[in-house]
Amino acid sequence: MSGWIVERRKGPAGELHGLPLKDPARRLVRVYEVSASAIVLGSAQPEDTIVNSDGFEVVRRNSGGGAVILVPGGQLWVDVTLPRDDPRWDDDVGRAPLWLGRAWSAALAELGVVSQVHVGASITSRWHRMACFAGVGAGEVLVEGAKLIGISQRRTRSGARFQCALPLDGRYRSVADHLRLSSADRRELAHHLAATTSSVDELDALASRATPAADVLAALLMALGE
């Protein structure tokens, strides 16, 4: 993995999200494991978006998008930092994550999963500002049209941090239970997420592996080094 530093951290989601973006930025991959369940709000998302947080820490990240559920063992969470002087840097925020989405897609291909990287304008829904996986942004990865990997970004003068989440199971869809929605809208959002998103345990090529998260991570690190 040429030029990349890899760090692994475990702890509460709030503590992990609070880790600073190094200045000057450098090529860095941080692999995070949460020690407790959390609801993570996007940087501009109102606190009152959440109405039921029982059993969850409510934290805020510095990157955009809607709410995300993080649970121990429920996702592969990887932050990738890219400095501004890196050849992969792009000043256009809509193009900036495409190289990373392609790396994820290449990693999945190594494991027998055919995927697509979303390019162009975001695909929105009624709830995309409330729930991260209810919309699709540039660079995010889909399998047979269903969103599998979410990517958000935070940019500074020094570089950018791309925050990536790959659900290992369907627990992330429970975000619908915690949002300020009517009962009818909550059911509709849950149906939308079930129809338009995916997770590792729903993909035969990954679910059949003994250590799918570790295998995807290893393939991603190889893809980043190319």
C-alpha positions, 0 to 999 in steps of 0.5 A: 500500500504505497504511501498510506498509513493504516491505523485501527481505533476502537471506542465510543463513536463520539470519541472516534468522530472527534479525532482531528484531521491531521494538519498537514494532512497525509495519506491515512486510512483509519479503521474504526470499531465502535464499542457502543451503539450510536446515532450519528448526525450529519454536520448540519443536521438538527438535534431534534431530528432524533426522537428516540435515542434509548440505548444509543449515544447521539453524536455529530460528525463533521462531514455532511449527510443524514443520520447513520446508525452504528452498532458494534460489529454492524459495519465496516467503518473506514476513514480515508484522508487525502492531502491536497497535494495528492495526485488523486485530489480534485477541487470539485466536490462532486468528483472528489470521492470518485477515485475512492468509490472506484477503489471500493468497487475494485475491492468488491470485484476481487471478492466476486461482487459486481458493483457500480460507482455513482457518478453525477448528481445525487439521487435524492428521496423524501428522506435523504437529508434525514437518513444517510442511506436514503439517498445516493451521492457521487462516489457511493457504491451500489450493487444491482442498484442498491446502495451498499457503501456510503461516503461523506466528506469533510474538506479543509485547507490541508486535505479531505477526510472521506468517511465510508460505511459498509453495513455488514447486516441490516441493523442500520435500517433501524434509523427509521425508528429514531427519526421525527416522522409520522408512523406512516412516514416511518413505515414508508422510509423503512420500506424505502431502505429495504428496497434501495439499500444492501448489506454484506449479509445479503450478498452471497459472495461476501456472506459465505466468507468466514471473515467478510469485513476483514476480507473487504478491508484487505482488498480495499487496502490493496486497491488503494495501493494501485 
